[in-house]
Amino acid sequence: MVLTVEPGLYIAPDADVPEAYRGIGVRIEDDIVITETGNENLTAGVVRRRMTLKH
């Protein structure tokens, strides 16, 4: 069985935070395989870095 774990943080456009952070979202995804003998993170070797996207 493979499970996807997708924690996320989303800041509302009207949140009481600095304007630069309003309306943004961040998600990190891991794909985990579960076997009879344990588990393995299939995405453990994926590079994780901050990206700036322009819309």
Kinemage of the C-alpha trace (Angstrom):
@kinemage 1
@onewidth
@group {chain A} dominant
@subgroup {mainchain}
@vectorlist {calphas} color= white
{ca met a 1} P 0.000 0.000 0.000
{ca val a 2} L 1.244 3.512 -0.774
{ca leu a 3} L 0.091 6.531 1.219
{ca thr a 4} L 0.578 10.181 0.421
{ca val a 5} L 1.197 12.519 3.348
{ca glu a 6} L 0.536 16.151 2.387
{ca pro a 7} L 0.762 18.589 5.292
{ca gly a 8} L 0.075 22.166 4.307
{ca leu a 9} L -0.094 25.682 5.617
{ca tyr a 10} L -2.402 28.227 4.023
{ca ile a 11} L -2.659 31.846 5.110
{ca ala a 12} L -5.956 33.599 4.429
{ca pro a 13} L -5.903 36.788 2.353
{ca asp a 14} L -7.389 38.701 5.290
{ca ala a 15} L -5.136 37.204 8.005
{ca asp a 16} L -3.531 39.480 10.578
{ca val a 17} L -0.008 38.911 9.228
{ca pro a 18} L 2.364 41.052 7.139
{ca glu a 19} L 0.865 41.680 3.696
{ca ala a 20} L 3.653 39.747 1.941
{ca tyr a 21} L 2.392 36.508 3.549
{ca arg a 22} L -1.339 36.922 2.939
{ca gly a 23} L -2.958 34.480 0.551
{ca ile a 24} L 0.010 32.109 0.277
{ca gly a 25} L 0.167 28.366 0.736
{ca val a 26} L 2.896 25.810 1.326
{ca arg a 27} L 2.649 22.039 0.908
{ca ile a 28} L 5.191 19.282 1.358
{ca glu a 29} L 4.376 15.816 0.051
{ca asp a 30} L 5.810 12.438 1.021
{ca asp a 31} L 4.907 9.110 -0.572
{ca ile a 32} L 5.219 6.223 1.880
{ca val a 33} L 5.051 2.539 0.951
{ca ile a 34} L 3.798 0.215 3.693
{ca thr a 35} L 4.816 -3.452 3.519
{ca glu a 36} L 4.423 -6.474 5.770
{ca thr a 37} L 7.903 -5.834 7.176
{ca gly a 38} L 7.872 -2.058 7.576
{ca asn a 39} L 7.740 1.137 5.590
{ca glu a 40} L 9.850 3.249 3.250
{ca asn a 41} L 9.644 6.904 2.346
{ca leu a 42} L 9.767 6.849 -1.468
{ca thr a 43} L 10.393 10.590 -1.618
{ca ala a 44} L 13.137 10.753 1.021
{ca gly a 45} L 15.770 11.628 -1.593
{ca val a 46} L 13.789 14.427 -3.219
{ca val a 47} L 15.400 17.847 -2.910
{ca arg a 48} L 13.279 20.251 -0.881
{ca arg a 49} L 13.887 23.918 -1.359
{ca arg a 50} L 11.977 27.117 -1.202
{ca met a 51} L 10.668 28.395 -4.519
{ca thr a 52} L 9.314 31.783 -5.378
{ca leu a 53} L 6.441 31.684 -7.834
{ca lys a 54} L 5.194 34.764 -9.607
{ca his a 55} L 1.584 34.970 -10.699
